[in-house]
């Protein structure tokens, strides 16, 4: 059963939250054991099995990137100000408005209060905290640098969010143009061209081949559009299921990073994510081999997973990262040179950190340039298509005018 309670802490502050317990008496005993003075304790409406299943589904929702940014930023501020870990978690829990994140922080706080370390508490929430997050927290606890670790985790989440926004903003305008082009062609094929077909059929005049093709295409789409839509849906579903197979996924990933122009940008965006994780973990004193191994959770592309495995194998056998990176085309030579210099000078963390910042800046410039290139190309394609349709419709009119 689930209860809604309102209680007073020993310092006089009030707390209002949810509590799972076998009954109202058990809930009151649990709150008193926590040192809380119960002010109100009511059973939550609809706390039966159906509600429990709904609550389970609700709690399983993934915490968004912006929620993680807020959590890590608050923890960094509180820990830097001298607050112990449990009060910091408690304050963050109180200040959090989203139920999913508040419940997550509450579960972490309760486990820490029971004597577990924060990294061990994070291990019980694998859906919300990836291996990179957990490894960095464990390193921060071992080196007593948790405030700095939370700061770097916040920076890492902000960089991820910035990259997502950069890609989405770059895709927004081309997607709008594609939607407009599709809408214009649909209006022409379903509404404009049929009227011209009726006109030209009544005149009983010979038509150019392009005009006849447009009329046949329009007529076929008017009667067969359900089959077209159904085929597209089946093709998309089949493609998604096919891509999920490991062999096909590996081939698609390899082809994706080899596409001219666009493939290089995709590869650099993925590589920037990997290097960013390496930089954050090395700066938090995570061992190099552990940082390389845990960075596998940051990517899904099969080509980069093989790259990380090659780097891990090279480092585990006493080799250098730069050697493994140089053996692939996924890393630019200048990046390999910078990492090699950092390894030789014993400043690998600084070198990887610098490389990650440089790649992020270069990727932002490349995405903007590609967006500026795609816009006029899409406009040109739209103009060519609409112009071809217009010419096919007006050519018979010109022939009739000339004959008259």
C-alpha positions as CSV (number, residue, x, y, z in Angstrom):
1,X,0.0,0.0,0.0
2,X,1.1,3.5,-0.7
3,X,0.6,6.4,1.8
4,X,0.8,10.2,1.4
5,X,2.4,11.7,4.5
6,X,3.3,15.1,5.8
7,X,5.9,15.2,8.6
8,X,8.2,17.6,10.4
9,X,12.0,17.0,10.5
10,X,14.0,17.6,13.7
11,X,15.2,21.0,12.4
12,X,11.6,22.1,12.0
13,X,11.3,21.9,8.2
14,X,8.3,20.1,6.7
15,X,8.4,17.2,4.2
16,X,5.6,15.8,2.1
17,X,6.1,12.6,0.1
18,X,4.9,9.1,-0.7
19,X,5.7,5.9,1.4
20,X,5.2,2.2,0.7
21,X,4.2,0.2,3.7
22,X,2.0,-2.8,4.7
23,X,-0.4,-0.7,6.6
24,X,-0.9,2.7,8.2
25,X,0.6,1.6,11.5
26,X,3.7,0.2,9.8
27,X,4.0,3.5,7.8
28,X,3.8,5.6,11.0
29,X,6.5,3.4,12.7
30,X,8.8,3.8,9.6
31,X,8.4,7.6,9.7
32,X,9.1,7.7,13.5
33,X,12.2,5.5,13.0
34,X,13.5,8.2,10.6
35,X,13.1,10.8,13.2
36,X,10.0,12.5,11.7
37,X,7.0,13.8,13.5
38,X,3.9,12.7,11.6
39,X,1.5,15.5,10.9
40,X,-0.7,13.7,8.4
41,X,-0.8,10.2,7.0
42,X,-3.4,9.1,4.5
43,X,-3.7,6.2,2.2
44,X,-3.2,7.2,-1.4
45,X,-6.3,6.9,-3.5
46,X,-6.1,4.0,-5.9
47,X,-3.2,2.3,-4.2
48,X,-4.3,-1.2,-5.2
49,X,-2.6,-3.6,-7.6
50,X,-3.5,-1.6,-10.7
51,X,-2.2,1.6,-9.1
52,X,1.0,-0.3,-8.1
53,X,1.5,-1.5,-11.6
54,X,1.0,2.1,-12.9
55,X,3.4,3.4,-10.3
56,X,6.0,0.8,-11.3
57,X,5.6,1.9,-14.9
58,X,5.9,5.5,-13.9
59,X,9.0,5.0,-11.8
60,X,10.7,3.1,-14.7
61,X,10.6,6.1,-16.9
62,X,14.1,7.2,-17.8
63,X,15.4,10.4,-16.3
64,X,16.0,13.1,-18.9
65,X,19.3,14.7,-19.6
66,X,18.1,18.0,-18.3
67,X,17.0,16.3,-15.0
68,X,20.5,14.8,-14.7
69,X,22.0,18.2,-15.2
70,X,19.9,19.7,-12.4
71,X,20.7,16.8,-10.1
72,X,24.5,16.9,-10.6
73,X,24.6,20.7,-10.4
74,X,22.8,20.8,-7.1
75,X,24.9,18.0,-5.7
76,X,28.1,19.8,-6.7
77,X,26.9,23.1,-5.1
78,X,25.9,21.4,-1.9
79,X,29.0,19.2,-1.5
80,X,31.3,22.1,-2.3
81,X,29.6,24.2,0.4
82,X,30.5,21.5,3.0
83,X,27.3,19.6,3.2
84,X,27.6,15.9,4.1
85,X,26.4,13.4,1.4
86,X,23.0,12.4,3.1
87,X,21.9,16.0,3.8
88,X,22.9,17.0,0.3
89,X,20.8,14.2,-1.1
90,X,17.9,15.1,1.2
91,X,18.0,18.8,0.2
92,X,18.2,17.9,-3.5
93,X,15.2,15.5,-3.0
94,X,13.2,18.3,-1.3
95,X,13.9,20.8,-4.1
96,X,13.1,18.5,-6.9
97,X,9.6,18.9,-8.4
98,X,9.5,16.0,-10.8
99,X,8.1,12.9,-9.1
100,X,10.3,10.5,-11.1
101,X,13.6,12.2,-10.2
102,X,12.4,12.8,-6.6
103,X,11.6,9.2,-6.1
104,X,15.0,8.2,-7.6
105,X,16.9,10.5,-5.2
106,X,14.9,9.3,-2.3
107,X,15.8,5.7,-3.0
108,X,19.5,6.7,-3.3
109,X,19.3,8.6,0.0
110,X,17.7,5.7,1.8
111,X,20.3,3.2,0.7
112,X,23.1,5.6,1.7
113,X,21.4,6.0,5.1
114,X,21.4,2.3,5.5
115,X,25.2,2.3,5.2
116,X,25.8,1.7,1.5
117,X,28.2,3.9,-0.5
118,X,26.8,6.2,-3.2
119,X,28.4,4.2,-5.9
120,X,26.7,1.0,-4.5
121,X,23.4,2.8,-4.4
122,X,23.8,3.8,-8.0
123,X,24.4,0.2,-8.9
124,X,20.8,-0.6,-8.0
125,X,19.5,2.0,-10.5
126,X,21.2,0.8,-13.8
127,X,18.3,2.2,-15.9
128,X,19.1,5.8,-14.8
129,X,22.8,5.7,-14.2
130,X,25.1,4.3,-16.9
131,X,28.5,2.6,-16.2
132,X,30.3,5.9,-16.9
133,X,28.4,7.7,-14.2
134,X,28.9,4.9,-11.7
135,X,32.6,4.6,-12.3
136,X,33.2,8.3,-11.9
137,X,31.3,8.4,-8.7
138,X,33.2,5.4,-7.4
139,X,36.5,7.1,-8.3
140,X,35.3,10.3,-6.6
141,X,34.5,8.4,-3.4
142,X,37.9,6.7,-3.5
143,X,39.8,10.0,-3.9
144,X,37.5,12.2,-1.8
145,X,36.7,14.4,-4.8
146,X,32.9,13.9,-5.1
147,X,32.2,17.7,-5.6
148,X,34.6,17.8,-8.6
149,X,33.2,14.6,-10.0
150,X,29.6,15.9,-9.8
151,X,30.8,19.0,-11.6
152,X,32.4,17.0,-14.4
153,X,29.3,14.8,-14.7
154,X,27.2,18.0,-15.0
155,X,29.6,19.3,-17.7
156,X,29.4,15.9,-19.5
157,X,25.6,16.0,-19.5
158,X,25.5,19.6,-20.7
159,X,27.8,18.7,-23.6
160,X,25.6,15.8,-24.5
161,X,22.5,18.0,-24.4
162,X,24.3,20.7,-26.4
163,X,25.2,18.2,-29.1
164,X,21.6,16.9,-29.3
165,X,20.3,20.4,-29.6
166,X,22.9,21.2,-32.3
167,X,21.9,18.2,-34.4
168,X,18.2,18.8,-33.9
169,X,18.4,22.5,-34.8
170,X,20.4,21.5,-37.9
171,X,17.8,19.0,-39.0
172,X,14.8,21.2,-38.2
173,X,14.9,23.5,-41.3
174,X,15.6,20.7,-43.8
175,X,12.8,18.7,-42.4
176,X,10.4,21.7,-42.7
177,X,11.5,22.1,-46.3
178,X,10.9,18.4,-47.0
179,X,7.5,18.6,-45.4
180,X,6.6,21.7,-47.5
181,X,7.9,20.0,-50.7
182,X,5.8,16.9,-49.9
183,X,2.8,19.0,-49.2
184,X,3.1,21.0,-52.4
185,X,3.5,17.9,-54.5
186,X,0.5,16.2,-52.8
187,X,-1.7,19.2,-53.6
188,X,-0.5,19.3,-57.2
189,X,-1.0,15.5,-57.7
190,X,-4.3,15.1,-55.9
191,X,-6.1,18.4,-56.6
192,X,-4.5,20.5,-59.4
193,X,-3.5,17.9,-62.0
194,X,-6.9,16.1,-62.0
195,X,-8.6,19.3,-63.0
196,X,-6.2,19.8,-65.9
197,X,-6.7,16.2,-66.9
198,X,-10.5,16.8,-67.2
199,X,-9.8,19.9,-69.3
200,X,-7.3,18.3,-71.7
201,X,-9.5,15.1,-72.0
202,X,-12.5,17.2,-73.1
203,X,-10.4,19.0,-75.7
204,X,-9.2,15.7,-77.2
205,X,-5.8,16.9,-78.2
206,X,-2.5,14.9,-78.3
207,X,-0.5,15.5,-75.1
208,X,3.3,15.5,-74.5
209,X,4.8,12.4,-72.8
210,X,5.6,14.3,-69.6
211,X,2.0,15.5,-69.3
212,X,0.7,12.0,-69.9
213,X,3.1,10.6,-67.2
214,X,1.8,13.2,-64.7
215,X,-1.8,12.4,-65.4
216,X,-1.2,8.6,-65.0
217,X,0.8,9.2,-61.8
218,X,-2.0,11.3,-60.4
219,X,-4.7,8.8,-61.3
220,X,-2.7,5.9,-59.9
221,X,-2.1,7.8,-56.6
222,X,-5.7,8.8,-56.2
223,X,-6.8,5.2,-56.4
224,X,-3.8,3.4,-54.9
225,X,-2.6,5.7,-52.1
226,X,-3.7,3.2,-49.4
227,X,-1.3,0.6,-51.0
228,X,1.5,3.2,-51.1
229,X,1.0,4.1,-47.4
230,X,0.8,0.5,-46.4
231,X,3.9,-0.4,-48.4
232,X,5.8,2.4,-46.8
233,X,4.8,1.3,-43.3
234,X,5.7,-2.3,-44.0
235,X,9.0,-1.2,-45.4
236,X,9.8,0.9,-42.4
237,X,8.9,-1.8,-39.9
238,X,10.9,-4.4,-41.9
239,X,13.8,-2.1,-42.1
240,X,13.8,-1.5,-38.3
241,X,13.5,-5.2,-37.6
242,X,16.3,-6.0,-40.0
243,X,18.6,-3.3,-38.6
244,X,18.2,-4.9,-35.2
245,X,20.0,-8.0,-36.3
246,X,23.7,-7.8,-35.3
247,X,25.1,-8.6,-38.7
248,X,22.9,-6.1,-40.6
249,X,23.4,-3.5,-37.9
250,X,27.2,-3.8,-38.1
251,X,27.1,-3.4,-41.9
252,X,24.8,-0.4,-41.6
253,X,27.0,1.3,-39.0
254,X,30.1,0.7,-41.1
255,X,28.4,2.1,-44.2
256,X,27.0,5.1,-42.3
257,X,30.4,6.4,-41.3
258,X,31.7,5.9,-44.9
259,X,29.1,8.0,-46.6
260,X,30.8,11.0,-48.3
261,X,30.6,14.3,-46.4
262,X,27.7,13.2,-44.1
263,X,29.5,10.1,-42.9
264,X,32.6,12.0,-41.8
265,X,30.4,14.3,-39.8
266,X,28.6,11.4,-38.1
267,X,31.9,9.7,-37.3
268,X,33.2,12.9,-35.7
269,X,30.1,13.4,-33.6
270,X,30.3,9.8,-32.3
271,X,34.0,10.1,-31.7
272,X,33.6,13.4,-29.9
273,X,31.2,11.6,-27.5
274,X,33.8,8.8,-26.8
275,X,36.6,11.2,-26.3
276,X,34.5,13.4,-24.0
277,X,33.8,10.4,-21.8
278,X,37.5,9.5,-21.7
279,X,38.4,13.1,-20.7
280,X,35.8,13.3,-17.9
281,X,36.8,9.9,-16.5
282,X,40.5,10.5,-16.6
283,X,40.1,13.9,-15.0
284,X,38.2,12.1,-12.2
285,X,41.2,9.7,-11.7
286,X,39.4,6.7,-13.2
287,X,42.1,4.2,-14.4
288,X,42.8,4.4,-18.1
289,X,41.7,0.8,-18.9
290,X,38.5,1.2,-16.9
291,X,37.7,4.5,-18.7
292,X,38.2,2.8,-22.1
293,X,36.1,-0.2,-21.1
294,X,33.2,1.9,-19.7
295,X,33.1,4.2,-22.7
296,X,31.5,1.4,-24.7
297,X,28.2,2.3,-23.0
298,X,28.4,5.8,-24.6
299,X,28.1,4.6,-28.2
300,X,26.0,2.0,-30.2
301,X,27.8,2.2,-33.5
302,X,29.4,-1.1,-34.3
303,X,32.4,0.5,-36.0
304,X,33.2,2.6,-32.9
305,X,32.6,-0.3,-30.6
306,X,35.3,-2.2,-32.5
307,X,37.5,0.8,-32.2
308,X,37.1,1.0,-28.5
309,X,37.8,-2.8,-28.2
310,X,41.0,-2.4,-30.2
311,X,42.1,0.5,-28.0
312,X,41.3,-1.6,-24.9
313,X,43.3,-4.5,-26.2
314,X,46.3,-2.3,-27.1
315,X,46.4,-0.7,-23.7
316,X,45.9,-3.9,-21.8
317,X,48.8,-5.5,-23.6
318,X,51.1,-2.5,-22.8
319,X,50.6,-0.6,-26.0
320,X,49.5,3.0,-26.6
321,X,46.1,4.5,-27.4
322,X,47.4,6.5,-30.3
323,X,48.7,3.4,-32.0
324,X,45.2,1.8,-32.0
325,X,43.6,5.0,-33.1
326,X,46.0,5.5,-35.9
327,X,45.1,2.1,-37.3
328,X,41.6,3.2,-38.1
329,X,40.2,6.0,-40.3
330,X,37.7,7.0,-37.7
331,X,40.1,9.4,-36.0
332,X,41.8,12.4,-37.7
333,X,45.6,12.3,-37.8
334,X,45.8,15.6,-35.8
335,X,43.7,14.0,-33.0
336,X,46.0,10.9,-33.0
337,X,49.0,13.2,-32.8
338,X,47.6,15.2,-29.9
339,X,46.9,12.0,-27.9
340,X,50.3,10.5,-28.7
341,X,51.9,13.7,-27.4
342,X,49.9,13.4,-24.2
343,X,50.9,9.8,-23.7
344,X,54.6,10.5,-24.3
345,X,54.6,13.5,-21.9
346,X,52.5,11.8,-19.2
347,X,49.7,14.3,-19.6
348,X,47.1,12.0,-21.3
349,X,44.2,13.4,-19.3
350,X,45.0,17.0,-20.3
351,X,45.5,16.0,-23.9
352,X,42.2,14.1,-24.2
353,X,40.4,16.9,-22.5
354,X,41.8,19.4,-25.0
355,X,41.0,17.1,-27.9
356,X,37.4,16.7,-26.7
357,X,36.9,20.5,-26.5
358,X,38.5,21.0,-29.9
359,X,36.3,18.3,-31.6
360,X,33.1,19.8,-30.1
361,X,34.0,23.3,-31.5
362,X,34.9,21.8,-34.9
363,X,31.8,19.7,-35.1
364,X,29.6,22.7,-34.3
365,X,31.2,24.6,-37.2
366,X,30.8,21.6,-39.5
367,X,27.1,21.1,-38.7
368,X,26.4,24.7,-39.4
369,X,28.2,24.6,-42.7
370,X,26.4,21.4,-43.7
371,X,23.0,23.0,-42.8
372,X,23.8,26.1,-44.9
373,X,24.7,23.8,-47.8
374,X,21.5,21.7,-47.5
375,X,19.1,24.6,-47.4
376,X,19.8,25.9,-51.0
377,X,20.0,22.3,-52.3
378,X,16.5,21.5,-51.0
379,X,15.1,24.7,-52.3
380,X,16.6,24.0,-55.7
381,X,15.1,20.5,-55.7
382,X,11.7,21.9,-54.8
383,X,12.0,24.5,-57.5
384,X,12.9,21.8,-60.1
385,X,10.0,19.6,-59.2
386,X,7.4,22.3,-59.1
387,X,8.8,23.8,-62.3
388,X,8.7,20.4,-64.1
389,X,5.1,19.9,-63.1
390,X,4.2,23.4,-64.2
391,X,6.0,23.0,-67.6
392,X,4.2,19.7,-68.2
393,X,0.9,21.3,-67.5
394,X,1.4,24.4,-69.6
395,X,3.1,22.8,-72.6
396,X,-0.2,21.5,-74.0
397,X,-1.7,25.0,-73.6
398,X,1.2,26.5,-75.5
399,X,0.7,24.0,-78.3
400,X,-3.0,24.8,-78.5
401,X,-2.3,28.5,-78.5
402,X,0.3,28.1,-81.3
403,X,-2.2,25.9,-83.3
404,X,-4.9,28.5,-82.9
